[in-house]
Amino acid sequence: MANESAELLKLMKDNGCDILDLKFTDLPGSWQHFSVPISEIDDSLVNNGVGFDGSSIRGFQSIDESDMLIVPDAPTAKVDPFFKGTVTCIADIKDPVSGENYTRDPRNVAKKAEAYLKSTGIGDDSFWGPEVEFFIFDSVRFGYGSNHGFHEVNSDEGIWNSGSEYMLDGETLNKGNRPRHKGGYFPVSPVDTAQDLRSEMVRSLVNDFGLRIEAQH
């Protein structure tokens, strides 16, 4: 483990980074994070982790048993292309008393599922190809009160903006290039306005994180 902390420090120093951002997921699966300065990184942190309040994380601990440990998985460390001077690293959650992996840590659940698969003899590996689907909006608003409730999304590509004189910036004339209802699957530019953005996402995932990307659209 001493070698892992040395390699982690070398990665940070070689790339001018002074912040280590430890990432994990809560029980529903949303990313959470915890950052430490380079001065705090040593064998103890890499081997034993650092404490945090588990009662503040959805699905984790109650307030009377809130102490938890977040332990970096050093081989997952990568220079974060989105934040200055930062190395990002996936972490495991552990019980500070027993030292065991936390039963409600989704990463631990996945590891146990993988181990069970191997123990059954059905297969040695499982292969996953997640398809990330999302929307890109120019604005999102919502509000709820004792006498009202609303939510609203808006986008220059929205068909509901076809009759506007200007685009949402208030300066660019509306030239009518937008997809019809359910017509945004494969159209080319100028109907598709997010090609450059999606391509930049792919470049980052491939070049910065070493992931294999089959396609984007």
N, C-alpha and C positions, 0 to 999 in steps of 0.2 A: 504493500500500500504506500510505502514511502516513495517508491518509484512513481506511483500515480500522482501524488501531490507535487513531486518535482516536475513531472511532465506537464501538469496543469499550470504550474507557475511559469514554466518555460514558454508555453503557448501564450500566456498573457503578456509576458515581458517581450517576447519576440514580435508581438503585434501591437505593442504600446497600449495594452489594456490594463486597467486598474480596478475594474468592477467584475465580480463573478455573479451572474444572475442564475439562481437555482429555480428550476421550473418543475411543477407537479400539477396533478389535476385533483379537483375535489370529487366527491362521490358522484355527482351528476355528469362529470366529465369536462368541466370548464377549466382552462389553464389558470393557475395561480403562480405567483413567483415571490422570491425572497432574495435580496441582493446583499452581498458582503464585499468590503473593500479588500484589495490584494494583501494588505497588512495583516488580515485575519486568517489568511489561508496557510495552513500547516498540516502536518500529518494527522493531528487530532481532528481537525474539521473534516478532512477527507475520509478518515476511518470511522469517526463517531458522529459526525454531523453537528448541527447547531440547533438549539432549542427554538420553538415557536409556539404560539397560542393556537392549539387545535380546535378550541371552541369557536373560533372566528371563521372556520372553514365549514361550508355546508356538508352535512352528513358525517362529520368527524366526531369530536369529543364534546362532552358536557363541560360546563364551566368549572366544576369541582375536580375534574380530571383532565385539564386542558393541555398539560405539558406534552409536547411531541417533539420528535427529532426529524430534521430534514437532512438527508445524507446524499451528497453528490455522487452520481455515477460518472466518474472522471472520464472514461473513454467516450462519453457522448458529448464532451465539451467542443464547442465550435465558436469561432469569432462571430459575434452578432453583427450582421451587415446593416441593421436598422438603428442601432444605438451606439453612440460614440464611446470608444474605450471599454467595450463590454464583451465578455465571453459568456455565452449562454450554455447551460448544462442541465440535463434532465436529472431529477433526484428521486430517491426513494424515501418513503415515510416510515419511521420506526417507533416502536414503543420505548420510551426512555428507561423504563424499569426492567423489562425483560430483554430488551435489545432485539426483539423479533420484528420482522416486517409487519407493518400495520395491516390488519385484516380488511380495513375499508379503503385502503389505497388501491385505486383501480389498476395501477401498474403491477402491484403485488398479485391482484386477482388474475391478471393476464399471465403472469409468470407461473402461477399455480395451475392455470388451465393448460398451459403449454407442457408443464411437467406431467400432468395427468394424461394428456394425449400420448406422450412418449411411453408412460407406464402401461397403457392399454395394449400397446403393440400395433395399434391401427396405423400409425405413421410416426415418422421421426421429426417431421417439420410441418408447419402450416404456413401457407403463403397468403398474403393479404394484399389486395389492390384497392385501396380506398378511392372513392370518387368524391372529390370535394366540390360541392355545389353551393353557390351563394349568389346574392344580389349585390349590385353596386348602386347605391343611391346618392343623389346630390344632397338630400336632406331627409331627416327622419324626426318626426315630432310625435309626442304623446303626452297626455295629461288626464288625470283623474281627480275628481273632487266629489263632494257630497251631492252635487246636483248635476254633474256632467261627466262625460268620459269621451276621449277621442284618441285616434292614432292616425297619422298621415305620413305617407312616403312620397317622395318626389324625385324625378329624374328627367334630364333633358330627353332621354330616349322614350319616356312615357307617352303612349298614344293620346292620353288626356291633354297633353300640351301641344297637340297638332295645330290648334287654332290660335296659339299665342303669337303675337307679333315678334317677340324677341325670345331668345333662349333665357335660361334662368339667371345668367349673369346680368341681364337687363341691357346689354349693349349689342350682342351678336344677333343679327337678323335670323329668324327662323326660316330655314330653307326646306323644311318638310321631310328631312331624311330621318325617319324613325320606323321601327318595326310595327307591324299590325299586332293585334291581340294574339298572343301565343306564336308570334312570328319571329322571335329573337333567337332561335336555336342555332342557325348556321349562316345568317346573312353576312355579306362582306361590307367593307367600308363604302360609303359613309354612314350606312345604317348602323353598322357595328362601330361604336365609338370607343370601345375599351380594349382594342387589340394590343396597343402598346403597353397598357397597364398589365394585362394578363401575361404578355410575353416577358415583361420585367419580373413578374412573380416567378415564372418558370426558370428564368436565368438564375435567380437567387437560389431557388430550391436545388437546382442542378449544380451550380458552381460553388455556392457557399455551404450547402449542407450535404452534397453528394447523393441526392435522391434521384431516382430514375423516374422521369415523367413521360408518360406515353403520349399525351396530347392535351391541348387546351382549346376551348371554344367558348 
